[in-house]
Each structure stands twice: as C-alpha cells, then as structure tokens.
Amino acid sequence: MDAEILIKKGDACLAEGMFAMAIESFTKAIAAEPRRAAAYCRRAKAYYASLLARLGKAPNDPEKFEEFERSIRGREELDLSLKDLKAALSCDPGLAEAHFNIGVIQYSKGRHRDAARSFGKAIALDESNIDAYYHRVMAYEQLEDLPRALADLDAITRIAPAYAEAFLERGVIFSGQGKHADAVREIDKAIALEPGEAKYHYHRSMAISTPAFDTRDFAALQEAQDGMSEAIRLDPGYAEAYFHRSFLYGLLGQPQKELDDLTAAIRLDPDYAAAYRERFQCQVQLGRKKQAVRDWGQFCARSKESARIDLPAGLRRNHSLN
C-alpha cells in the first residue's frame, strides 16, 4: 500500500485513540518508504500519545505530581518516540516538527537544558512557532532561567497578542518573584481574552491571596475567595481550587465551609494527601477527634514526608475519643 495512504490511515486511528493500529499503519508506511520523515514523526506521536492515555490525568497533590513526572521518565514509549524522531531528522534535518517533538520528549525525561536547545532549533527553522516558544518557556522555568523565560513570553505576545497562556505564565512568574500586583495585571489580560478559563481565575486568586495571608487583608482574601469560586463554577472538577478556597474560608472564620471544600477536593482526588492533612486540622478545630484521627491516618498512608508520622500529641488513639 502507498505510504501516503498508510499515513492517513494511521492519523485517523490516532485521532480515534486507537494507538496500536496507528503505530501499525505508520510502521507499514515506513516499510513502504523508509526515507519518509513524516511517517517517523507520526509514529513517534502515536507512541507518546499512547503513554499519556495510559497514565491518565496528572494528580493535583504536588507530592503525587512529582511522583507522576518521575514515572514518565523511564518509560519505553519515550525512547521509541525519540528514536523515531532522530530517524526523521536523518531523513530531513530541517524538519521543525521533529526538533520540537524531540524537545517534548527530552522535557518529559527531565532533560530540560536539552529540551530548550531542541525548541530553539524549531524556532530557528520557524520563528513564528508559538508552541516552541511556549515549551521553551517551560524548560527555562525548570532551569530557573527566568529572564530567558520572560523574553520568550514577550516574543509570544508580539507574534500572537491574543495568546492568553503567555499572559498567564508571565503572571505566574511575577507572582513567584513576589510581584503580585504585576501578576494580577498580566493574568487580567489572560482573563479578558478567555474569561471562561477556570485556571486563569484560580491563578489570579493565588496572586491576590499570597500577600493577603501575611497581612490578613480581609478584603483581598474575600476577593481571592470570589475568584476561586468562579474557577470552581467554571470547572466543578477543579480539586486544587477547592483545596485553596478552603484556606480562604479558614482565614475568614468559616471552618465548616473550609471542611466542606477539603471534603470536595478529596472526593475529586482520593489520593490528595495535603487535603487529608488540612482536613485533619479542620476536624481538630471543630472538635471532631474521631474523624481527625481517620484523616491523619489517610494522610500518613499517602504521604512520603516520613517513613512513619506519629499522630500529634493529644490525638493518639485512646478510649476517650468521641
């Protein structure tokens, strides 16, 4: 069968999530035309897509997310993808798509400096490649090279002024630098472009609430709470928004609502260790010792902070628990 037809068949299978059939079609296309760079690129994409489909959604809990990222790095699919992409470049050294996708694989393997270089090669071949700029921003952030990350974000907003993600990311960087007013200003630009995007409201609330935690600026905390509520309205499955809104309820003196939000976060992500830890504290505040003990046990079972974490004094299991 003609390589072009096999590639189209593989693309159709890939779009339907039929990864094994897609890989088979691309393999046949390569056999029919061994110097067809596009066929290697497509098969690499199919290997990578099959891996992401098996792993599922990344967890909200930062500790679990780090574990999730580590679990990706040693997977065979990454090596197979990388091998195919290098084969594509041996057929066509000027294929920007291959350089970009190599960067994606290198990033997934934790090789952020190599990834930044690969994204740079893709940009050199196509200076309007917004995805390559944006992915290089992510790599620079991992390398803690924030000046270069911000320079790339500036380039994105010059090339594509309506690229909302760039304004969000600039806001996240400013927030991490303690420039919270600047962060809010940038995130507001993202919201103006895409008002229905839940994560923009979430990050705006984080930028507002971070300094307000220390100053106990209750007006700012209320504004941040409203922003988290909007994020949840737009995405009812946003476990992290429930988790962070619970802190705001706690600071605003609403422990029952704090407890309800932590319970919602756990319902959405049953392995959310930090949510169990915070719900434990909330249960203690509300005088629910038996429930507090259960939550502490759930936290310890999911946390890697220590091989063994003892129940705090005063809440160790005894006959006086309610």
N, C-alpha and C positions, 0 to 999 in steps of 0.2 A: 504493500500500500504506500502511496505517496506520503512523504514526510509532512507536508503541509496539512494534509487531511488528518493525519495521526495527531499532530499538534492541536488542531481544532477540536478533535475528539477528546484529547486529554484536558484541554481548557474547559470543555463542557462538563466533564466528570469532576474536575477540580471545583468548579462553581457549585456543583451539587453536593460537595463534601464526600465524594467517592474517591478517596485518596489512592487506594490500591489500584483501582482501574486507571486513574490519571497517570500514576507512575508507570504502569504497564504500557500505556499508549505513548508516553514520552520516550520510554526505553526503546520501543519499536521504531519511533521516529529517528532516534539516534542511530539505531542499527541501519536504517534505510539511508541516512545521510549523516555520517559521522562528523562532518565539519559544520553542522548546523548549530550555531551558538545558541539560538533561541530555544532549541529543544533542551539543551542542558540547563538553561535558566529556568525553564518551566518545570523541569523535574526537580530542581533544587527548591523551587517554591512549593511544590507538592510535598516534598519531604518535610519542609519546615511547617507547612500548614497542618500536616497530619500530627506533628508533635504538639502544636498548640491546641489542637482539638482534643487530644488525649489528656493533656494537662488540665484543661478547663480554666476557669476564671481565677486570676490571681487573688489570694486572700487579702482581707483588709488589715489584719493584725500585722504590724511591722515585723515582728519576730518570725511569724509564719511566712511573710512575704520574702524575707531574706532566705529562708529555707527553700521556698519555691524557686527563687532565682538560682540557688546553688544546684537544685535538682535538674535544672535545664542544661547546665554547662557540660555535663559529661555524656549527654545523650547521643546515640549513634546517628540520629537524623541530622544533627548539626554537622557532623563530619561528612556525611553523604552529601549534604547541601553544599558544603564548602568545596568538596572535591569536584562537584558538577560545575560550580561557578568558576573555578580555576580552569576547568576544561573549556568553558565558554570563552574565557579570556584568551586562551591559547588559540582559539578559532578567530576571535575578533577582539584584539587588545583595546579597541576604542569603544567597547560596549558599556555605556554608562550604567545601564541596569545591573550588569554583573558586578561592577565595582560597588554600587550602592548595596546590593544584596549581600555581598561579602562583608560589608560594614555591619549589616544587621546581624549576621551570624557571629562575627567577632564580638559585637556588643553582647550578644546572648551568652557567649563564652566568658565574658568578663574581661576581654582584651580591649579595653576602652581606647587606649592610645592607637592600636592598630585600626580600630573601627573609625576613629577620627580621620586617620590618613586615607582610608578607603572612601569615606564620604567626601573627603577633599578631592580625590581623583574623579568621583562622579560629578562634583561641582565644576571642576576644571573642564570637563567634557560638555557640561551643560550648566551654564551659570544661572539659569532660571529654575533649576531643580530645587524646589522648595522643600520637598521631603528630605533631600540630602542635607540641606542646611539645618532643618529641624532636628534630624537624627544626630548631626554633629554637635548641636547644642547639648543634647542629652549626654553624649560622650564627654564633652568638655566639662559638663557639670560633675560627672563621675570623677573626672581628673582634677576637680576643684579649680579649673581654669575659667573662672567666671568672666574676666574681661573678654576672652575669646567667645564665650557663650553669648554674652550680650552683644558683641559685634555681629555675630551671626543672626541674632534676633533682629538687630537693626537692618541687616541686609534683607531678611524676610519681609519686614514691614515696608521696605522701599519697593521690593518687587511685587508684593501682594498685600496692599494696605488693608484688605478685608480678612486677612488670615488671623482669626481670633486667637488661636492657640499660641501664637507668638506673643501677643499681649499678656495672656495668662502666664506664660512661662517667665516673661520679664517680671511680672508681678510677684511670682513665687520666689525668684532670685532676690528681688528687692526686699521682700519680707524676711528672707533668711539673713539678709545683711542688716536687719533692724530698721530699714527704710519703709516703715509701714504705710505712711501717707502716700509715698510714691507707688507702693504696691497696690493700694486701693485704686489709685488713679489709673494704673495700667489695666487692672482687672475690670474696672468700669468700662474701659474701651472694648474689652472682650465681650462683656455683657451687652453692650449697645449693639454689637454685631450679631450676637447669638443669645438673646435673652432667655431662651428655653433650655440652655445647657446647665444642668444641675451643678456640675463640678465648678463652674465659674462662681456661682453663688457660695458654694462651700469654701472656696479659697479666699473669696472676699471676706467672708465671716472670720476665717482664721487670721487674716491680716488685721482685722479690726480688733479681734478678741485678744490676740497675743499681748499687746501692751496693756490692754484694759485689765488683764488678770492681775498684774502687779499694782496698778494704780487704783483698782476697784472703781473704775469709771462705769457706773451702773447704766448710764445712758448708752455708752458704747457697747456694753455687754448685752443690753436689750436689742440694739441694732444687729449685733452679731447673731443673737438668738433668732431674730426675724429672718436673717439671711439663711441660717441653717434650716429653718422651717420651710423656706422657699425651695431650697435644694431637695428636701425630702418630699415636698409637694410634687416637684418635677420628676423625682426618681424615688418612689416609695421603697425601693430595694437598696437604698444607699446606706449601708450599715455604718460606715465611718461617719456620716453626717449625724446619725442618731447618737453615736458614741460621743462626738464632740459637743452636740447640743446638750447632752446630759451634764457636762461640766458647767455649761452656762446656767442650766436650771439650778445646779447645786450652788453656784455663786450667788444666784438671785434668790436663794432661800426657798426653793421649791423641791424638796427631796423626793416627794412621791413622783413628780414628773421626771426627775433625774433617774429614779429607779425604773420607771416605765420605758424611758429611752434606752437604758442599758439592756433591759429585757428584750426590746425590739432589735437591738444590734446583735444580741446573742441568738435570737430566733432566726435572723437572716444569715448569721455566720456562727454556727455552733462551736467552732474552734477558736473564737475570738478571746484569747487568753486575757488581754488587757481589760476587756469588758467584764469578765468574771472578777478580776481584781478590783475594779472600781465598784462593781455591784456589791461585792463583799463589804467595802467601806460604807456604801449607802445602807446596806442591811443593818450594819452595826449602828449607824446613826439613828435608824428608825426603830432600834431595839429588837430586831428580828434575829436573835442569836442562832437559832437552828438553821435558818436559811443562809445566814452569814457563813456558818461552818461548811455548808454544802458548796457555796460559791468558792470558798477558799480551797476546798478540795479540787473543784473543777479547774481553778486557776493553776494549782500546783501540777495537776495532771497534764496541762498543756504548755506550761512554761519551762524554758530552759535556763532561767536565771540562776538556778541552783539545782544540784542533784537532789536535794531534799530541802524543802521550805517548810519550816515549822509554823503551825498556827500561832498567831500572836498571843501573847500572854493575856489571860482573862477570857479567851475564847477556845481554849483547849477542851476537847470533849469531856464532859463530866455529867453527873446526874442532875445538875441544876439547870441545864439548858431547857429553854422553853420549847 
